[in-house]
Amino acid sequence: MDDKLKQSATGSQPTGHDGLENKWRHWLFFAGIVLVALMISAYSMYGILNTVKNSSDSKKSATQFPSAQNLVDQARINLKGKNQDITIADGMGGRTSTGFWAYGLPTLQPSGKKFKAFPASGAGAGYISDSETAKRNYQALESFFNKNNFTFVTSSRDQTGPISDNKDIVTYDWYGIYESNQIRCAIFDADATQTTVKNYVVGIGCADKSSYTDAANALQPFYDAYVAGTKKSVNNVVLGVPTLAKGADGYQYAIVYQENKNEFSGSFQGLYYMEPGKDWTIFTVTQGVPFCSSYDTSVLKKAFAGIKCYDNVRKVNSTL
């Protein structure tokens, strides 16, 4: 073989030292790629975890109020208009002596429950004013929750619904729900010009989240009885705090506010009874006053003794 050709051929191949050096270069290049990939992956994971952490902490960073009542007292300071005189307050909200709702409380599905519940109790306030003042009042409440870092849950506009025990229908121009880890609130701005109020109403209602748990625990036996007794789907069931009463001979009955779109389009009442020493049993669900004749067994007559009913023979309201 020609020496120059041999030298060229030999020179085209790395020596032992050159081969080792090239291997190190390849390894370092590969290691560099892996390191960069790991750094990108770690950074991405940090970003995901940090996002989750920030999302989780959003409620924790909210102002901690001693109670729902304390929150309402502070939120209402700058509200204008006529303060409604609330004479009846329960887990559904607050009403005036004429049955007009000054504020309502939002529902919540507590952990471990399969239904939404109204709280056992809450606090709130309502103001009557002209439309412009009502609008500013609602905006003031929104600003209050934003400044105190409450989490915005949901809102709606221009929805119609009742605002009194007399079923007065109004348009809720604005409705919103805000919450922290401790408290859940609902606010609304309603056009009540077509009711006896003849004006606009803004309300704020809040409840401690522990109150929802208390209410849901008390409502669990009624939910179980409802599920066992109905043929309807029980998705998205809402229950309110029951009204309990004594029947005859140790029997009891309960009237429970309920919602289930598979049962009725609006709210309705569940009528339950308890025989001595037994669990609650559902009798019926209704959007009106049951006929007295529907209580047609000795058990039902004893269980619901004293309840209001409609005598469809005499065509008058009566008592069982």
Beta strands, then each sheet from edge to edge (+ up, - down):
strand 1: 82-83
strand 2: 88-89
strand 3: 93-95
strand 4: 101-104
strand 5: 116-117
strand 6: 123-129
strand 7: 151-162
strand 8: 169-179
strand 9: 183-192
strand 10: 199-208
strand 11: 238-239
strand 12: 243-246
strand 13: 252-259
strand 14: 268-274
strand 15: 280-286
strand 16: 308-311
strand 17: 316-319
sheet 1: 1+ 6- 10+ 9- 8+ 7-
sheet 2: 2+ 3- 4+
sheet 3: 5+ 11+ 13- 12+
sheet 4: 5+ 11+ 13- 14+ 15-
sheet 5: 16+ 17-
end
